[in-house]
Amino acid sequence: MQQRTLNAGRRLALLLCWALPATAAQAGQSALTGRQVMERARSVNQPDDEVMQVEMRLAPRGGRTVRRRLRIEYLKGPDGLDRTLIRFAYPRRMKGTGLLTVQRAAGHDDQWLYLPSLRRVRRIAADARTERFVQSDFTYEDLQPEDLDDNTYKLLGTATVDDRPCHRVEARPRSPSGYARRVVAVDAERWLPLRTDYFDASGECTKTQTVSGVRKHGDRFWRPGRVEMADHRRRHNTVFVISDRAINQKIDPGHFTERFLRTGR
């Protein structure tokens, strides 16, 4: 398992095609561009910091579900760039395993993986972003924050997802990526991405991310209670179930360092 996890380390806000007519709720915002939709989604729902307690469920179709527990911390730094720390608490063999992601103003984000069994921090190379994170259906690229300047966006129209009117936006990467494009359905009222389809260069939809159990936290933040990534080729999915969430609690910026990743203090 140690070697498999290391291999994953060498390679962590937020669709099958559809086209539906615009609803009355969407018509008033028809002048928005794809870029403006993504900017609005980010500005409306981005806190200063956030902490989540999560159960990760890995489920091969027809197979046994594997459960893991982890903590996710997020911080919007004083420079406006995102920082995310993921640390596993269960099972015992994975306890302390962590991934630190620090957004850069230009170029690929910095990512470091800590494996307690090796007692060392490994930097994730840019060409390893397409590898799966600890055998899940999320790649290292999936766990990076949305970089608005590293994508081009096009408004494709509108859609309905879970009875919610949505803006349908196509995102194409400017730099090397594991995907040729993504199609994101953003709730037209809550500005929360509800569904994302990932496509390869041949046009095949290879993965789909969906959310459910959406509710409001505080006076403005809409958050899902469940996030699922389905890999259509592997016939496998990974689910994040959020059991507890705290927003704008003034997280210590010192948590988002290589030292804290390694030692937890």
N, C-alpha and C positions, 0 to 999 in steps of 0.2 A: 504493500500500500504506500510505503514511503517513496518508492521509486515512481509509482504512478502519480503521486501528488507532485513530486519534483518535476516530472515531465510536463504536467499541467502548468507548473510555474514557469516553465521555459517558453511557453508560447507567446465590474460595479458600480422625478423626478422624474426616463422614463418612457401583414393582414391578408387574408384571402380577398381578392379584388371585389369591389362592389361599386355601384354608382346609383345613387338615389336622388330624387328631386329635392330641391331646397324647401325647407319648411319656413313658416312665417317667422319663427324665432331667429333663423339664420339670415333671412333676407336683409335685415337691417345692417348686417355686417359683411355684406357681399363685396364691399370695396377693399377689404383686407387682402394683403398679399400673403403668400405662404410664409415668408420670413416674419411678417408682422404677427401672424398667428403664433408662431413658435416663440417670438419675443414676449408676447402677451402671456403665454402659458408659463414662461419662466418667471416673469416679473410678479405675476399675481400669486403664485404658489411657492415662491422661494423664501424660506425663512433665514434668519441669521444662523441658527443651528438647530439640530434635530438628533434625537436618539431613539432607536427602535430595538425592541427585543423580538427576535424572529425565529420561527421554526422553519427550517428548510426541508422540503420533502422531495426526494428523488424517486420518480416512479416510471419504470419501464412499462410499456403497455403489456398487460397480462402478467407482470412480475411483482415482486415484493417491494413495497415502499421502504426506502431508507430515510431515516429522520436524523436531522442535525439541528443543533441550537446555536445561535450566534447573536451577536450584538452589532448594530450598524450605527456609527456616529458620523454626522455631517457638520461641516462648518463652512460658512462663507467667510473667507479671510478678509483682512483689512484691505487687501489688494483687489477684492471683488472676485477672486478666483476660488473655486470649490476645492474642498478637501474631504475625503471620505475614508473612514477606517472600518474594516470588517474584521471581527475577531470571533473565533469559534470557542464555545464552551463545552460542547458535547458532540460526539462521543469522546471518551477519554483519550483515544489515540490521536484525536485532532485538536484537543484542548490547547489553546494558545496560538494555533495557526492563524495568521492574520494577513490582510492585504491592505496596504495604504496607497491611496491614489491622490495625487496632488496635481491639480490642473495648471497648465502652463499657458501664458499669454499667447505664445506662438509655438508651433510644432507639437509633437506628441506629448501627452501628459506623462508625468512620472508615476511609475507604479513599482512597489516593492512587496515581495512575498516573504513572510517569515515562517519557517518550518522549525518548530521546537526540537524535533528529532535531530536536526542538523545543527541547531543553535547558531543559525546564521540568517542574514537577510540577503535575498537575491533580488536584484533589479530585473524587472520584466522588460525585455528588449522590445523595441517597436515592432519588429517582425514576428513577435510571439503573441500579439494582441488577439489573434484569431483562435488561439488555443482555449479549451474549456477550463474554467476555474473549478478546481477540486472536483472534477468529474461531473459537474452540473451541466445544464444546458445554457448557462450564461458564459460567454467568453469574457476575457479581460476587457475587450473593447466595449462589450455591453455594459460593463460596470463603470465606464468612464462617463463624466458629465457630458451633456449635449453641448457641443462646441458650435455655436451659431455661425462663426466665421469659417469653420472648416467644412461647411456644407452649403449647397445651393438648395433653395426651397421653391416649390411651385404649388400653388393652390389648385388642386384637382377638382374641387367641387365640394359637395356635402354628402353626408351619410348619416345613418341612424345606427347607433350601437347601444344595445340594451335600453331601447326606447328613448335614448338621449340624442338630440340633434348635435351633429359634430361637423367641424371643418376637416376636410380630408387633404392632407399635405404630403407631397412627395419630397423626400430628402435624398440628395445625391452627394456622396463624399467628394471633397476636393483632393484629399490625400489617400494613400493606399488604405484599403479597408477590406474586411471580410465580406462586405455586402456591396452589390452594385447600386442598390437603392433601398430605401425604406418608405413605407406609406403609413403615415401616422394619423389616427382619428382623434382630434382634440375636441373635448366637450365645449360646445359653443357658449355655455353659460358658466360652467365651473372652471374652464381652461385647464382641465386635467386630461392628459393623453389616456384614452381608454383602450386603445388597441393599436398595435404596431405590427405590420407585416414586413419581413426581411426577404429580399430577393437577391438571387445570384445573377451572374452576367448573362445566363441563358434566359432569364425572366421567370425562373421557377421560384415560387414562394417556399423558402426552406425552413423558416421559423415564424412563429406568431407569439407575440406577448399580449396578454389581456389582464385586466384588473377587475376586481369586484369588491363588494362590501364597502363602497365609497361613503364616507361621512365627513362632516365638517368638524375641524378641530379649532377651537378658539373662535375668533370672529371672522376668519378669512381663509383658512387653509383646508382645502379638500384633499383627503387622503384615502387610498384604498386599504382594506383590511387583508387583501389577498392579491398577489401578483403571480401569474403563471407564464412560464416560457415553454412553449411546445416546439420540439424539434421534429419536423415532419419526416425527415430522412431516417433518423434514428428511432422513430416511433417511441419517443421518450419525452417526459416533461419534468420540469422543476418548478415547485411552488414555494413561494415565500408567504407564510402566514404571520402577520404582525400581531403579537399579543399585547404589546404595550408601546406607547409612543409619547415622547415629550418634545415640545417645540419651544424654541427660544428660552432655554434654561441657562444660557451663558456657559457653554462647554469650555474647558481649559484648552487653549490653542496648543499647549504642549503635548496633547494627545496625538497630534498629527505630525509626529516626527519619527525618524527611524529608531531612535532610542526607545520611545514609548512602544512602538511596534514590537520591539524585541523583548523589552522587560516588563511592559505593562505599568510602568511608573516613571 
